[in-house]
């Protein structure tokens, strides 16, 4: 009896001991649930996804409209040709000309005899009846007259075009050579930007000439729960997109190792510091020199995620954070601000989250931010910062931030120094929130492209 009791006690003790797995077994497969070969058990994507096309379904069966005798998706035209275009204005199905011949004998051609009798020649009769003459009727109706319309449509008017192609009375043109009634946004020159940096992520790997990996332990910033790594499981190129992937890594927790830093989530944080740094040109009173940053991205949807597209100063000239400034082009936190709500924010010594007076228009609702790619855009000049989201292919936008230089010094405007770009996907923390939907992992921040452009000065 005593022996049996001892054996049962040992078994109960062994079964009740805490288990601390120290290794993980990745299961590779297609993780896109829209693919034909989606593997619901996979926790690592192996780029094996196959998709239904417009012509064939997942079983290879044709699902497109097809005419008799034609391949899948081809249509028989009236001339009996698969995917043919049929007869046109000048030729029938047999290739016979049914149109008019021009003076060169070309079926449907446009060459005609000019006033000198030359086929395809350019000589025309002017308003004086002279073949090849140059006299034209002016805006007063006089043949050969010198009267012309000004840019305002007035015959012999006085209005002129300024340096930015705006039309105005010459008396209203100021010292910068611009019509006083027009702002920069009304000028052709306003859109004349030159790309100074662009990454379309079309290579097999993340370009180390453009991007740095920052590696931090969980809890380093903002009480965030993820550890930032340089692992290819957390950041990689897929289908010409940069993918920053946050993973739940339960198997990495090992409470038996007192020197380890246990963490449950991994992710990545990429920067362009010392590789791609930039600032607006100080152009003076006449303006210009703006920087434009555009990042096209699709955001994660899992509660507890906190993706960000943002900028920090390359050198902390005015002191540590927030004295040297921070520009958040996009922040998103489904668990705290809502699934389709976007924040763009400015932090300085005078305005920052520690004082709860940071500059922001948001959160702003952007429908479909986690389902579709949207373009997150910052325009930064020597005098102002503005952010917006381009929400569709027609160029419609939603404004998310405006901040103006009030000339009160670096406490209010430290944005006259070089800044760099950061892309990261955090988990939890101050903005991610305390509630984490572990069933939603892995979660992806996908970047289609990053582009930085700059405009020259107006003077």
C-alpha positions as CSV (number, residue, x, y, z in Angstrom):
1,X,0.0,0.0,0.0
2,X,2.8,2.4,0.9
3,X,4.6,1.6,-2.3
4,X,1.5,2.3,-4.4
5,X,0.9,5.6,-2.6
6,X,4.5,6.6,-3.3
7,X,4.3,5.8,-7.0
8,X,1.0,7.8,-7.4
9,X,2.6,10.8,-5.5
10,X,5.6,10.8,-7.9
11,X,3.3,10.7,-11.0
12,X,1.1,13.5,-9.7
13,X,4.2,15.6,-9.0
14,X,5.6,15.0,-12.5
15,X,2.4,15.8,-14.2
16,X,1.9,19.1,-12.2
17,X,5.4,20.5,-13.0
18,X,5.5,23.6,-15.2
19,X,6.8,23.0,-18.7
20,X,9.1,25.6,-20.2
21,X,9.7,24.7,-23.9
22,X,13.0,26.1,-25.1
23,X,12.7,25.5,-28.8
24,X,10.0,26.0,-31.6
25,X,9.2,24.0,-34.6
26,X,8.2,26.3,-37.5
27,X,5.6,24.9,-39.9
28,X,6.2,26.3,-43.4
29,X,3.4,26.8,-45.9
30,X,1.1,29.3,-47.6
31,X,-0.5,31.6,-45.0
32,X,-2.7,33.7,-47.3
33,X,-6.3,32.5,-46.8
34,X,-7.3,33.7,-50.3
35,X,-4.8,31.3,-51.9
36,X,-5.8,27.9,-53.4
37,X,-3.3,26.1,-51.2
38,X,-3.8,28.0,-47.9
39,X,-2.5,26.1,-44.9
40,X,-4.3,27.0,-41.8
41,X,-1.7,25.3,-39.6
42,X,1.3,27.1,-41.0
43,X,3.2,29.7,-38.9
44,X,5.9,30.6,-41.5
45,X,5.2,31.7,-45.0
46,X,7.3,29.9,-47.7
47,X,6.1,31.9,-50.8
48,X,4.3,28.8,-52.1
49,X,0.9,30.4,-52.5
50,X,-1.1,29.7,-55.7
51,X,-4.1,31.8,-56.7
52,X,-7.1,31.4,-59.0
53,X,-6.7,33.5,-62.1
54,X,-9.2,35.3,-64.3
55,X,-9.1,32.3,-66.7
56,X,-8.7,29.2,-64.5
57,X,-10.0,28.2,-61.0
58,X,-7.9,26.4,-58.4
59,X,-8.5,23.0,-60.1
60,X,-7.3,24.3,-63.5
61,X,-10.8,24.4,-64.9
62,X,-11.5,27.2,-67.4
63,X,-13.9,29.8,-65.9
64,X,-13.7,32.4,-68.6
65,X,-16.0,33.0,-71.6
66,X,-14.7,30.9,-74.5
67,X,-15.9,30.6,-78.1
68,X,-16.0,27.3,-79.9
69,X,-12.6,26.3,-81.3
70,X,-10.8,29.0,-79.3
71,X,-8.5,28.6,-76.2
72,X,-9.7,29.5,-72.7
73,X,-10.7,33.1,-72.5
74,X,-10.5,33.8,-76.3
75,X,-13.5,35.0,-78.3
76,X,-14.3,34.4,-81.9
77,X,-14.7,37.6,-84.0
78,X,-17.0,38.0,-87.0
79,X,-14.2,37.2,-89.3
80,X,-13.8,33.7,-87.6
81,X,-10.5,34.6,-85.9
82,X,-9.9,33.7,-82.2
83,X,-9.3,37.0,-80.4
84,X,-9.3,38.8,-83.7
85,X,-10.4,42.4,-84.1
86,X,-12.6,41.8,-87.1
87,X,-12.8,44.2,-90.1
88,X,-11.9,47.9,-89.6
89,X,-12.8,51.1,-91.3
90,X,-10.5,50.5,-94.3
91,X,-10.2,46.7,-94.8
92,X,-12.7,43.8,-94.9
93,X,-12.1,40.3,-93.4
94,X,-10.1,39.2,-96.5
95,X,-7.8,42.2,-96.3
96,X,-9.3,44.0,-99.2
97,X,-9.4,47.8,-99.1
98,X,-12.9,49.3,-98.6
99,X,-11.7,52.8,-97.8
100,X,-10.5,55.8,-99.8
101,X,-7.0,56.0,-101.2
102,X,-4.9,59.1,-100.3
103,X,-2.6,60.9,-102.8
104,X,0.1,58.3,-102.0
105,X,-2.2,55.5,-102.8
106,X,-2.4,54.3,-99.2
107,X,-5.8,52.8,-98.1
108,X,-7.3,55.1,-95.5
109,X,-4.2,57.3,-95.6
110,X,-4.3,61.0,-94.6
111,X,-1.8,62.5,-97.1
112,X,-3.4,65.3,-99.3
113,X,-2.1,67.7,-102.0
114,X,-0.9,71.0,-100.6
115,X,-1.4,74.3,-102.4
116,X,1.9,73.6,-104.4
117,X,0.5,70.3,-105.6
118,X,2.9,68.3,-103.4
119,X,1.4,65.1,-101.8
120,X,1.8,65.4,-98.1
121,X,3.3,68.9,-98.4
122,X,2.8,71.6,-95.8
123,X,2.3,74.7,-97.9
124,X,-1.0,76.4,-97.1
125,X,-2.8,79.5,-98.4
126,X,-2.5,82.4,-95.9
127,X,-5.2,85.0,-95.3
128,X,-3.9,87.1,-98.3
129,X,-4.4,84.2,-100.6
130,X,-0.6,83.5,-101.0
131,X,0.4,79.8,-101.1
132,X,3.0,79.3,-98.4
133,X,2.4,82.8,-97.1
134,X,2.7,83.6,-93.3
135,X,0.0,86.3,-92.9
136,X,-2.6,85.4,-90.4
137,X,-5.7,87.2,-89.0
138,X,-4.9,88.9,-85.7
139,X,-7.3,89.2,-82.7
140,X,-8.8,92.4,-84.3
141,X,-9.7,90.5,-87.4
142,X,-6.9,92.2,-89.5
143,X,-5.0,90.0,-91.9
144,X,-1.3,90.4,-91.2
145,X,-2.1,92.6,-88.1
146,X,0.1,92.5,-85.0
147,X,-2.6,92.5,-82.3
148,X,-2.5,89.5,-80.0
149,X,-4.5,88.3,-77.0
150,X,-2.9,88.6,-73.5
151,X,-3.0,85.7,-71.0
152,X,-6.3,87.0,-69.8
153,X,-7.9,86.6,-73.3
154,X,-8.0,90.4,-74.0
155,X,-7.0,91.6,-77.5
156,X,-3.9,93.8,-77.0
157,X,-4.4,93.5,-73.2
158,X,-1.7,94.2,-70.6
159,X,-1.9,91.1,-68.4
160,X,1.4,89.0,-68.3
161,X,2.5,85.6,-67.1
162,X,4.7,85.4,-63.9
163,X,7.6,83.0,-63.3
164,X,5.1,80.3,-62.2
165,X,2.8,80.7,-65.3
166,X,0.1,82.6,-63.3
167,X,-1.6,85.4,-65.2
168,X,-2.0,88.9,-63.7
169,X,-1.7,92.6,-64.0
170,X,2.1,93.4,-64.1
171,X,1.6,95.9,-61.3
172,X,0.6,93.1,-58.9
173,X,3.9,91.1,-59.4
174,X,6.0,91.3,-56.2
175,X,9.7,91.1,-55.5
176,X,9.7,87.3,-55.9
177,X,8.4,87.5,-59.4
178,X,5.0,86.1,-58.5
179,X,1.5,87.4,-59.0
180,X,0.3,88.6,-55.5
181,X,-3.2,87.0,-56.0
182,X,-1.8,83.5,-56.3
183,X,-0.3,81.2,-53.7
184,X,2.3,78.5,-54.4
185,X,-0.4,75.9,-54.7
186,X,-1.7,77.8,-57.8
187,X,1.6,77.6,-59.7
188,X,2.9,75.0,-62.1
189,X,6.2,75.0,-60.4
190,X,4.6,73.9,-57.1
191,X,4.4,70.3,-58.5
192,X,8.0,70.3,-59.9
193,X,9.5,67.8,-57.4
194,X,12.7,65.8,-57.9
195,X,12.9,62.3,-56.4
196,X,15.9,62.1,-54.0
197,X,15.2,58.6,-52.6
198,X,13.0,55.8,-53.7
199,X,12.7,52.1,-52.6
200,X,10.1,50.0,-54.5
201,X,11.2,46.8,-52.7
202,X,11.6,45.0,-56.1
203,X,14.8,43.1,-55.1
204,X,15.0,39.7,-53.4
205,X,16.3,41.2,-50.1
206,X,16.0,44.3,-48.1
207,X,18.6,46.8,-49.4
208,X,21.2,47.3,-46.7
209,X,22.3,50.5,-48.5
210,X,18.9,52.0,-47.5
211,X,17.8,50.4,-44.3
212,X,19.2,49.6,-40.8
213,X,17.7,47.0,-38.4
214,X,17.3,48.2,-34.8
215,X,17.3,45.4,-32.2
216,X,15.7,46.1,-28.9
217,X,14.5,44.0,-26.0
218,X,10.8,43.9,-25.0
219,X,9.9,46.9,-22.8
220,X,12.7,49.2,-24.1
221,X,10.2,51.8,-25.4
222,X,6.7,52.8,-24.3
223,X,6.1,49.5,-22.4
224,X,5.9,47.6,-25.7
225,X,5.8,43.8,-25.5
226,X,7.7,42.9,-28.7
227,X,11.4,42.3,-29.1
228,X,12.8,43.9,-32.3
229,X,15.0,41.5,-34.3
230,X,16.8,41.4,-37.6
231,X,15.4,38.0,-38.3
232,X,14.1,37.3,-41.9
233,X,11.0,35.9,-40.2
234,X,10.2,39.4,-39.0
235,X,11.2,41.5,-42.1
236,X,11.5,40.4,-45.7
237,X,10.5,41.1,-49.3
238,X,7.5,39.4,-50.7
239,X,5.6,40.1,-54.0
240,X,7.6,43.5,-54.3
241,X,6.5,44.5,-50.9
242,X,8.4,45.1,-47.7
243,X,6.7,42.9,-45.0
244,X,7.3,43.7,-41.3
245,X,5.8,40.7,-39.5
246,X,4.9,40.5,-35.8
247,X,5.0,36.9,-34.5
248,X,3.8,35.4,-31.2
249,X,6.8,33.4,-30.0
250,X,5.6,31.5,-26.9
251,X,8.3,28.9,-27.3
252,X,11.0,31.5,-26.7
253,X,9.9,32.0,-23.1
254,X,12.3,30.2,-20.7
255,X,11.8,31.1,-17.1
256,X,14.6,28.7,-16.0
257,X,17.2,31.1,-17.5
258,X,17.7,33.9,-15.1
259,X,19.9,35.8,-17.6
260,X,17.5,35.7,-20.4
261,X,14.9,38.5,-21.3
262,X,11.7,36.5,-21.8
263,X,9.5,37.8,-24.6
264,X,6.4,36.6,-26.2
265,X,6.3,38.6,-29.4
266,X,8.9,39.5,-32.1
267,X,8.8,42.1,-34.8
268,X,11.1,44.5,-36.7
269,X,12.0,48.2,-36.7
270,X,13.8,49.6,-39.8
271,X,15.4,53.0,-40.2
272,X,17.3,55.0,-42.8
273,X,19.5,56.9,-40.3
274,X,22.9,57.9,-41.7
275,X,21.9,56.4,-45.1
276,X,18.9,58.5,-46.2
277,X,18.6,61.8,-44.2
278,X,17.1,65.0,-45.5
279,X,15.6,68.4,-44.7
280,X,13.8,71.2,-46.6
281,X,15.9,73.8,-48.3
282,X,15.9,77.2,-46.6
283,X,14.6,79.3,-49.5
284,X,13.8,82.6,-47.8
285,X,10.8,84.8,-48.4
286,X,10.0,83.5,-51.9
287,X,9.4,80.0,-50.6
288,X,10.0,76.6,-52.1
289,X,12.4,73.8,-51.0
290,X,9.7,71.5,-49.7
291,X,10.3,67.8,-48.8
292,X,7.6,65.3,-49.7
293,X,7.6,61.9,-48.1
294,X,5.2,59.3,-49.5
295,X,4.8,55.7,-48.1
296,X,2.2,53.4,-49.6
297,X,1.2,50.8,-47.0
298,X,-1.4,48.3,-45.9
299,X,-1.9,48.1,-42.1
300,X,-2.4,45.2,-39.8
301,X,-5.8,44.7,-38.2
302,X,-5.1,42.7,-35.0
303,X,-6.1,44.2,-31.7
304,X,-2.9,45.1,-29.8
305,X,-0.8,46.0,-32.9
306,X,0.8,49.4,-33.2
307,X,2.3,50.1,-36.6
308,X,4.0,53.4,-37.3
309,X,5.6,55.4,-40.2
310,X,7.5,58.2,-38.6
311,X,10.7,60.4,-38.6
312,X,13.3,61.3,-36.0
313,X,16.3,63.8,-36.2
314,X,19.5,62.3,-37.4
315,X,21.4,64.3,-34.7
316,X,19.8,65.5,-31.5
317,X,21.0,69.1,-32.0
318,X,18.5,70.6,-29.6
319,X,18.8,67.8,-27.0
320,X,17.1,64.5,-26.3
321,X,13.5,63.6,-27.0
322,X,11.3,65.5,-27.6
323,X,13.6,68.6,-27.8
324,X,14.9,67.8,-31.3
325,X,11.5,66.8,-32.6
326,X,9.5,63.8,-33.9
327,X,7.2,63.6,-36.9
328,X,4.6,60.8,-36.9
329,X,3.3,60.5,-40.4
330,X,1.1,57.5,-39.6
331,X,0.2,55.6,-36.4
332,X,-2.5,53.0,-36.1
333,X,-3.8,51.1,-33.1
334,X,-7.0,49.0,-33.6
335,X,-7.2,48.3,-29.9
336,X,-7.2,51.9,-28.6
337,X,-8.1,54.3,-31.4
338,X,-10.1,52.0,-33.6
339,X,-9.5,49.8,-36.6
340,X,-9.8,52.5,-39.3
341,X,-8.5,55.5,-37.4
342,X,-5.2,57.1,-38.3
343,X,-3.0,59.5,-36.3
344,X,-0.3,61.9,-37.5
345,X,1.5,63.8,-34.8
346,X,4.2,66.3,-34.1
347,X,6.3,66.3,-30.8
348,X,8.5,69.1,-29.7
349,X,9.7,70.5,-26.3
350,X,6.6,72.8,-26.3
351,X,4.2,70.2,-27.7
352,X,4.5,66.5,-26.7
353,X,2.6,63.5,-25.4
354,X,4.2,63.8,-22.0
355,X,2.4,67.1,-21.6
356,X,-0.7,65.8,-23.5
357,X,-0.6,68.7,-25.9
358,X,1.0,67.1,-28.9
359,X,0.0,68.5,-32.3
360,X,-2.5,66.3,-34.2
361,X,-5.7,66.5,-36.2
362,X,-6.7,63.0,-35.3
363,X,-7.5,60.3,-35.0
364,X,-9.0,60.5,-38.5
365,X,-11.1,57.8,-40.0
366,X,-9.6,56.2,-43.1
367,X,-11.9,53.4,-44.4
368,X,-10.2,50.2,-45.4
369,X,-6.8,51.1,-44.0
370,X,-6.2,47.4,-43.1
371,X,-7.7,46.0,-46.3
372,X,-6.1,48.2,-49.0
373,X,-2.9,50.0,-49.7
374,X,-3.2,53.8,-48.9
375,X,-0.5,56.4,-49.4
376,X,0.6,58.3,-46.3
377,X,2.1,61.6,-47.3
378,X,4.1,64.3,-45.5
379,X,4.8,67.7,-47.0
380,X,7.5,69.6,-45.0
381,X,8.8,73.1,-45.7
382,X,10.8,75.6,-43.7
383,X,7.6,77.1,-42.5
384,X,5.0,74.3,-42.1
385,X,4.3,70.6,-41.8
386,X,1.2,68.9,-43.2
387,X,0.2,65.2,-43.5
388,X,-2.6,63.6,-45.4
389,X,-3.8,60.2,-46.6
390,X,-4.4,59.6,-50.3
391,X,-7.4,57.3,-50.0
392,X,-8.1,56.2,-53.6
393,X,-6.8,56.1,-57.2
394,X,-8.5,59.4,-58.0
395,X,-6.2,61.3,-55.6
396,X,-8.8,62.1,-53.0
397,X,-7.2,62.9,-49.6
398,X,-7.9,63.1,-45.9
399,X,-5.9,65.7,-43.9
400,X,-4.4,64.3,-40.7
401,X,-1.9,67.0,-39.5
402,X,-1.0,70.7,-39.9
403,X,1.7,72.5,-37.9
404,X,3.2,75.9,-38.6
405,X,6.5,77.5,-37.7
406,X,5.6,80.4,-35.4
407,X,9.2,81.7,-35.3
408,X,9.4,81.2,-31.5
409,X,12.5,79.0,-31.6
410,X,13.5,75.3,-31.5
411,X,11.1,74.5,-28.6
412,X,8.3,75.0,-31.0
413,X,10.0,74.3,-34.4
414,X,13.1,72.0,-34.2
415,X,12.4,70.9,-37.8
416,X,15.3,72.7,-39.5
417,X,17.7,69.7,-39.2
418,X,18.2,66.4,-41.0
419,X,15.6,63.7,-40.2
420,X,15.3,60.0,-41.2
421,X,12.5,57.5,-41.7
422,X,11.4,54.7,-39.4
423,X,9.1,51.8,-40.1
424,X,8.0,49.5,-37.3
425,X,5.3,47.3,-36.0
426,X,4.9,47.3,-32.2
427,X,2.7,45.1,-30.0
428,X,0.9,46.5,-26.9
429,X,2.5,49.4,-25.1
430,X,1.1,52.9,-24.5
431,X,-0.9,53.1,-27.7
432,X,-1.2,49.4,-28.7
433,X,-3.1,48.8,-25.5
434,X,-3.3,46.2,-22.8
435,X,-5.6,43.8,-24.7
436,X,-3.8,41.6,-27.2
437,X,-5.7,39.3,-29.6
438,X,-3.2,36.4,-29.7
439,X,-5.4,34.5,-32.2
440,X,-4.8,37.3,-34.8
441,X,-1.0,36.6,-35.1
442,X,1.0,36.7,-37.3
443,X,0.3,40.3,-38.2
444,X,1.8,42.2,-41.1
445,X,2.6,45.8,-42.0
446,X,3.1,45.8,-45.8
447,X,5.0,48.6,-47.6
448,X,4.6,49.0,-51.3
449,X,7.1,51.8,-51.7
450,X,8.9,54.7,-49.9
451,X,9.6,57.8,-51.8
452,X,11.2,61.1,-50.8
453,X,11.1,64.1,-53.2
454,X,12.3,67.7,-53.0
455,X,11.4,70.9,-54.7
456,X,13.7,73.8,-55.6
457,X,13.5,77.4,-54.4
458,X,11.1,79.8,-56.1
459,X,13.7,82.6,-56.5
